[in-house]
Amino acid sequence: MSKLKAWINAARLRTLPLSISGIIVGASLANIYGFQNWSIFLLAVFTTISFQVTSNFANDYGDGVKGTDNDDRVGPKRALQSGILSRAELKSGIIIAVIVSLILAIVLLFLAFGKDKLGTILLFLFLAIASIWAAIKYTVGNSAYGYKGLGDVFVFLFFGLLGVLGSMFLFTGYLTVLAVLPAITIGLLSTGVLNLNNLRDHISDQKANKNTLIVKMGFKKGKLYHYLLLVGSFLSMLIFTILSASSLLNYLFLILYIPICIHALKVYNTIEPKSLDPELKKLALSTFFLAILFYISFNNFS
Protein backbone atom coordinates (compact mmCIF):
# COMPACT_ATOMS: atom_id res chain seq x y z
CA MET A 1 0.00 0.00 0.00
CA SER A 2 1.35 3.47 -0.94
CA LYS A 3 1.58 6.40 1.46
CA LEU A 4 -1.18 8.21 -0.44
CA LYS A 5 -3.53 5.27 -0.16
CA ALA A 6 -2.67 4.95 3.54
CA TRP A 7 -3.67 8.59 4.11
CA ILE A 8 -6.89 8.06 2.17
CA ASN A 9 -7.64 4.98 4.26
CA ALA A 10 -6.88 6.92 7.44
CA ALA A 11 -9.36 9.61 6.33
CA ARG A 12 -12.03 6.85 6.16
CA LEU A 13 -14.03 8.31 3.28
CA ARG A 14 -16.99 6.04 3.98
CA THR A 15 -17.65 7.99 7.20
CA LEU A 16 -18.01 11.35 5.44
CA PRO A 17 -21.62 11.04 4.16
CA LEU A 18 -22.84 10.37 7.70
CA SER A 19 -20.88 13.35 9.04
CA ILE A 20 -22.64 15.83 6.74
CA SER A 21 -26.14 14.39 7.27
CA GLY A 22 -26.71 16.80 10.15
CA ILE A 23 -25.64 19.76 8.00
CA ILE A 24 -28.14 18.76 5.29
CA VAL A 25 -30.98 18.44 7.81
CA GLY A 26 -30.04 21.75 9.45
CA ALA A 27 -30.01 23.48 6.05
CA SER A 28 -33.36 21.89 5.25
CA LEU A 29 -34.88 23.22 8.47
CA ALA A 30 -33.53 26.69 7.68
CA ASN A 31 -35.02 26.47 4.20
CA ILE A 32 -38.41 25.55 5.66
CA TYR A 33 -38.31 28.86 7.57
CA GLY A 34 -37.31 30.79 4.45
CA PHE A 35 -33.51 30.90 4.74
CA GLN A 36 -31.16 29.62 2.06
CA ASN A 37 -27.51 30.39 1.36
CA TRP A 38 -25.48 27.96 -0.75
CA SER A 39 -22.15 29.57 0.20
CA ILE A 40 -22.81 28.94 3.89
CA PHE A 41 -24.04 25.43 3.13
CA LEU A 42 -20.99 24.41 1.09
CA LEU A 43 -18.56 25.93 3.56
CA ALA A 44 -20.38 24.18 6.43
CA VAL A 45 -20.05 20.88 4.56
CA PHE A 46 -16.30 21.35 4.02
CA THR A 47 -15.82 22.38 7.65
CA THR A 48 -17.69 19.33 8.89
CA ILE A 49 -15.68 17.04 6.61
CA SER A 50 -12.46 18.53 7.97
CA PHE A 51 -13.69 17.84 11.52
CA GLN A 52 -14.49 14.26 10.59
CA VAL A 53 -11.11 13.69 8.94
CA THR A 54 -9.45 15.08 12.07
CA SER A 55 -11.48 12.63 14.13
CA ASN A 56 -10.56 9.73 11.86
CA PHE A 57 -6.84 10.52 11.94
CA ALA A 58 -6.97 10.86 15.73
CA ASN A 59 -8.94 7.61 16.08
CA ASP A 60 -6.38 5.77 13.94
CA TYR A 61 -3.57 7.23 16.05
CA GLY A 62 -5.19 6.65 19.45
CA ASP A 63 -6.29 3.06 18.83
CA GLY A 64 -2.97 2.28 17.16
CA VAL A 65 -0.88 3.59 20.06
CA LYS A 66 -3.03 1.77 22.61
CA GLY A 67 -2.86 -1.48 20.66
CA THR A 68 -6.62 -1.67 20.16
CA ASP A 69 -6.10 -1.98 16.41
CA ASN A 70 -4.53 -5.42 16.25
CA ASP A 71 -4.95 -8.74 14.47
CA ASP A 72 -8.07 -9.52 16.53
CA ARG A 73 -9.88 -6.51 15.12
CA VAL A 74 -12.56 -6.99 12.44
CA GLY A 75 -12.63 -4.59 9.50
CA PRO A 76 -10.02 -2.82 7.36
CA LYS A 77 -6.47 -2.44 8.69
CA ARG A 78 -5.64 1.00 10.01
CA ALA A 79 -2.72 3.14 8.81
CA LEU A 80 -0.73 3.05 12.04
CA GLN A 81 -1.57 -0.60 12.66
CA SER A 82 -0.23 -1.56 9.24
CA GLY A 83 3.00 0.35 9.83
CA ILE A 84 2.75 2.33 6.60
CA LEU A 85 2.31 5.59 8.50
CA SER A 86 4.43 6.27 11.58
CA ARG A 87 3.24 7.87 14.80
CA ALA A 88 5.04 11.10 13.89
CA GLU A 89 3.48 11.21 10.41
CA LEU A 90 -0.02 10.58 11.71
CA LYS A 91 0.43 13.15 14.49
CA SER A 92 1.49 15.70 11.86
CA GLY A 93 -1.60 14.82 9.85
CA ILE A 94 -3.78 15.48 12.89
CA ILE A 95 -2.16 18.89 13.46
CA ILE A 96 -2.65 19.90 9.81
CA ALA A 97 -6.28 18.71 9.90
CA VAL A 98 -6.90 20.76 13.06
CA ILE A 99 -5.45 23.90 11.46
CA VAL A 100 -7.55 23.44 8.31
CA SER A 101 -10.65 22.84 10.46
CA LEU A 102 -10.10 26.05 12.44
CA ILE A 103 -9.48 28.15 9.32
CA LEU A 104 -12.64 26.83 7.64
CA ALA A 105 -14.67 27.33 10.82
CA ILE A 106 -13.53 30.95 11.22
CA VAL A 107 -14.30 31.78 7.57
CA LEU A 108 -17.71 30.09 7.88
CA LEU A 109 -18.60 32.04 11.03
CA PHE A 110 -17.68 35.41 9.56
CA LEU A 111 -19.62 34.56 6.40
CA ALA A 112 -22.70 33.53 8.39
CA PHE A 113 -22.74 36.26 11.06
CA GLY A 114 -20.61 39.13 9.77
CA LYS A 115 -18.16 41.23 11.75
CA ASP A 116 -20.82 42.85 13.95
CA LYS A 117 -21.88 39.69 15.84
CA LEU A 118 -18.56 39.04 17.53
CA GLY A 119 -20.20 37.43 20.57
CA THR A 120 -21.99 34.85 18.43
CA ILE A 121 -18.81 34.19 16.45
CA LEU A 122 -16.85 33.58 19.66
CA LEU A 123 -19.56 31.24 20.96
CA PHE A 124 -19.52 29.17 17.78
CA LEU A 125 -15.73 29.25 17.68
CA PHE A 126 -15.77 27.77 21.19
CA LEU A 127 -18.14 25.06 19.94
CA ALA A 128 -15.84 24.41 16.98
CA ILE A 129 -12.86 24.01 19.30
CA ALA A 130 -14.98 21.72 21.52
CA SER A 131 -15.81 19.63 18.44
CA ILE A 132 -12.12 19.31 17.58
CA TRP A 133 -11.31 18.42 21.20
CA ALA A 134 -14.05 15.76 21.16
CA ALA A 135 -12.75 14.40 17.85
CA ILE A 136 -9.26 13.95 19.25
CA LYS A 137 -10.04 12.86 22.81
CA TYR A 138 -12.28 10.01 21.68
CA THR A 139 -9.27 7.68 21.59
CA VAL A 140 -6.18 9.83 22.23
CA GLY A 141 -4.66 10.19 25.69
CA ASN A 142 -5.01 8.47 29.05
CA SER A 143 -8.44 10.00 29.60
CA ALA A 144 -9.87 9.08 26.18
CA TYR A 145 -13.63 9.07 26.70
CA GLY A 146 -14.20 6.41 24.02
CA TYR A 147 -12.47 3.95 26.37
CA LYS A 148 -14.90 4.82 29.17
CA GLY A 149 -18.17 4.14 27.39
CA LEU A 150 -18.92 7.82 26.68
CA GLY A 151 -18.54 7.74 22.90
CA ASP A 152 -22.29 7.35 22.36
CA VAL A 153 -23.06 10.50 24.33
CA PHE A 154 -20.56 12.62 22.41
CA VAL A 155 -21.69 11.30 19.02
CA PHE A 156 -25.32 12.10 19.87
CA LEU A 157 -24.41 15.62 21.01
CA PHE A 158 -21.98 16.57 18.25
CA PHE A 159 -23.42 14.71 15.24
CA GLY A 160 -27.04 15.24 16.23
CA LEU A 161 -27.84 18.26 18.37
CA LEU A 162 -24.86 20.45 17.50
CA GLY A 163 -24.66 19.32 13.87
CA VAL A 164 -28.32 19.97 13.05
CA LEU A 165 -29.18 22.86 15.35
CA GLY A 166 -25.82 24.56 14.89
CA SER A 167 -26.06 24.47 11.11
CA MET A 168 -29.67 25.71 11.21
CA PHE A 169 -28.56 28.66 13.36
CA LEU A 170 -25.86 29.55 10.85
CA PHE A 171 -28.63 30.26 8.33
CA THR A 172 -31.43 31.61 10.52
CA GLY A 173 -29.83 33.15 13.60
CA TYR A 174 -32.46 31.42 15.77
CA LEU A 175 -33.73 27.98 16.75
CA THR A 176 -37.17 26.43 17.20
CA VAL A 177 -38.38 23.76 19.61
CA LEU A 178 -39.55 21.52 16.74
CA ALA A 179 -36.07 21.56 15.19
CA VAL A 180 -34.83 19.53 18.16
CA LEU A 181 -36.74 16.46 16.88
CA PRO A 182 -34.82 16.02 13.57
CA ALA A 183 -31.62 16.75 15.52
CA ILE A 184 -32.48 13.87 17.88
CA THR A 185 -33.12 11.63 14.87
CA ILE A 186 -29.71 12.29 13.29
CA GLY A 187 -28.06 11.96 16.69
CA LEU A 188 -29.65 8.58 17.37
CA LEU A 189 -28.87 7.21 13.91
CA SER A 190 -25.26 8.40 14.15
CA THR A 191 -25.01 6.76 17.57
CA GLY A 192 -26.42 3.64 15.93
CA VAL A 193 -23.50 3.58 13.49
CA LEU A 194 -21.04 3.86 16.37
CA ASN A 195 -22.93 1.14 18.22
CA LEU A 196 -22.60 -1.19 15.22
CA ASN A 197 -18.87 -0.55 15.22
CA ASN A 198 -18.73 -1.38 18.92
CA LEU A 199 -20.88 -4.49 18.47
CA ARG A 200 -18.56 -5.69 15.72
CA ASP A 201 -15.38 -4.99 17.71
CA HIS A 202 -16.55 -5.79 21.25
CA ILE A 203 -14.32 -8.86 21.64
CA SER A 204 -11.10 -7.11 20.58
CA ASP A 205 -12.16 -3.96 22.48
CA GLN A 206 -12.58 -5.98 25.66
CA LYS A 207 -9.11 -7.48 25.27
CA ALA A 208 -7.66 -3.99 24.78
CA ASN A 209 -9.53 -2.55 27.80
CA LYS A 210 -11.62 -0.29 25.56
CA ASN A 211 -14.75 -0.25 27.72
CA THR A 212 -17.42 0.78 25.26
CA LEU A 213 -21.08 0.50 26.21
CA ILE A 214 -21.20 -2.86 24.43
CA VAL A 215 -18.27 -4.19 26.44
CA LYS A 216 -20.11 -3.08 29.58
CA MET A 217 -23.59 -4.34 28.69
CA GLY A 218 -22.79 -7.35 26.48
CA PHE A 219 -23.58 -8.27 22.88
CA LYS A 220 -27.25 -9.24 23.36
CA LYS A 221 -28.19 -6.13 25.33
CA GLY A 222 -26.17 -4.09 22.85
CA LYS A 223 -28.41 -5.33 20.05
CA LEU A 224 -31.51 -4.34 22.05
CA TYR A 225 -29.96 -0.92 22.62
CA HIS A 226 -29.47 -0.68 18.86
CA TYR A 227 -33.17 -1.30 18.18
CA LEU A 228 -34.09 1.41 20.69
CA LEU A 229 -31.84 3.89 18.87
CA LEU A 230 -33.51 3.12 15.55
CA VAL A 231 -37.08 3.23 16.92
CA GLY A 232 -36.34 6.46 18.79
CA SER A 233 -35.00 8.07 15.62
CA PHE A 234 -38.15 7.11 13.70
CA LEU A 235 -40.53 8.38 16.38
CA SER A 236 -38.73 11.71 16.64
CA MET A 237 -38.89 12.30 12.89
CA LEU A 238 -42.49 11.07 12.66
CA ILE A 239 -43.63 13.48 15.38
CA PHE A 240 -41.81 16.35 13.66
CA THR A 241 -43.49 15.52 10.35
CA ILE A 242 -46.95 15.20 11.87
CA LEU A 243 -46.58 18.62 13.49
CA SER A 244 -44.98 20.29 10.47
CA ALA A 245 -46.38 18.67 7.32
CA SER A 246 -48.65 20.59 4.97
CA SER A 247 -48.90 17.75 2.44
CA LEU A 248 -48.71 13.96 2.36
CA LEU A 249 -45.64 14.35 0.18
CA ASN A 250 -43.82 15.75 3.21
CA TYR A 251 -43.85 12.18 4.56
CA LEU A 252 -42.00 10.84 1.51
CA PHE A 253 -38.56 10.75 3.17
CA LEU A 254 -39.82 8.26 5.76
CA ILE A 255 -39.58 5.49 3.12
CA LEU A 256 -35.87 5.41 4.02
CA TYR A 257 -36.92 3.61 7.19
CA ILE A 258 -37.70 0.57 5.04
CA PRO A 259 -33.98 -0.23 4.49
CA ILE A 260 -33.37 0.73 8.12
CA CYS A 261 -35.97 -1.87 9.19
CA ILE A 262 -34.31 -4.46 6.95
CA HIS A 263 -31.02 -3.52 8.59
CA ALA A 264 -32.57 -4.03 12.04
CA LEU A 265 -33.70 -7.54 11.04
CA LYS A 266 -30.18 -8.32 9.85
CA VAL A 267 -28.78 -7.22 13.21
CA TYR A 268 -31.40 -9.34 14.99
CA ASN A 269 -30.40 -12.45 13.02
CA THR A 270 -26.65 -11.86 13.38
CA ILE A 271 -24.78 -14.13 15.77
CA GLU A 272 -21.19 -13.53 14.68
CA PRO A 273 -20.07 -9.93 15.43
CA LYS A 274 -17.86 -9.77 12.33
CA SER A 275 -20.97 -10.21 10.15
CA LEU A 276 -22.10 -6.73 11.22
CA ASP A 277 -19.32 -4.98 9.30
CA PRO A 278 -21.38 -4.41 6.10
CA GLU A 279 -24.22 -3.00 8.20
CA LEU A 280 -22.17 0.05 9.18
CA LYS A 281 -22.14 1.28 5.59
CA LYS A 282 -25.84 0.47 5.12
CA LEU A 283 -26.98 2.44 8.16
CA ALA A 284 -24.61 5.35 7.46
CA LEU A 285 -25.81 5.66 3.85
CA SER A 286 -29.45 5.23 4.89
CA THR A 287 -28.99 8.17 7.27
CA PHE A 288 -27.33 10.24 4.54
CA PHE A 289 -30.11 9.57 2.01
CA LEU A 290 -32.72 10.16 4.71
CA ALA A 291 -31.24 13.64 5.17
CA ILE A 292 -31.29 14.32 1.42
CA LEU A 293 -34.85 13.08 0.98
CA PHE A 294 -35.91 15.08 4.05
CA TYR A 295 -34.62 18.19 2.28
CA ILE A 296 -36.45 17.29 -0.94
CA SER A 297 -39.69 16.31 0.81
CA PHE A 298 -40.06 19.57 2.71
CA ASN A 299 -38.47 22.07 0.38
CA ASN A 300 -39.68 20.93 -3.03
CA PHE A 301 -43.16 19.70 -2.17
CA SER A 302 -44.33 22.16 0.53
TAVEN-V473968 format. One line per field, one symbol per residue. psi: psi as a letter, one per 30 degrees, with the letter a starting at -180 (. if undefined). burial: + if it has 16 or more other C-alpha atoms within 10 Angstrom, else -. A space follows every 10 residues. Layout:
# TAVEN-V473968
psi: ???
burial: ???
This chain:
# TAVEN-V473968
psi: kleeeeeeee fifffeeeeg eeeeeeeeee eeggkkjfee eeeeeeeeee eeeeeeeeee eeeeefgeja ffkkakklee effekleeee eeeeeeeeee eeeeeeeeee eeflffieee eeeeeeeeee eeeeeefefk lfgkffgggg eeeeeeeeed eeeeeeeeee eegllleefe eeeeeeeeee eeeeeeeeee gfeeeeeghj ileeeeflee feeeeeeeee eeeeeeeeee eeffkflfff fefffffefe eeeeeeeefk ekefffeffe eeeeeeeefe eefeeeefff f.
burial: -----++-++ ++--++++++ ++++++++++ ++---+---+ +-++++++++ ++++++++++ ++++++++++ --++--++++ +--++-+--+ +-++--++-+ ++-+++-++- -++------+ +--++--++- ++-+++++++ ---++++++- ++-+++++++ ++++++++++ ++------++ ++++++++++ ++++++++++ ++++++-+-+ +++++---+- -++-+++-++ ++++-+++-+ +--------+ ++++-++--+ --++--+--- --++-++-++ ++++++++++ +++++++++- --
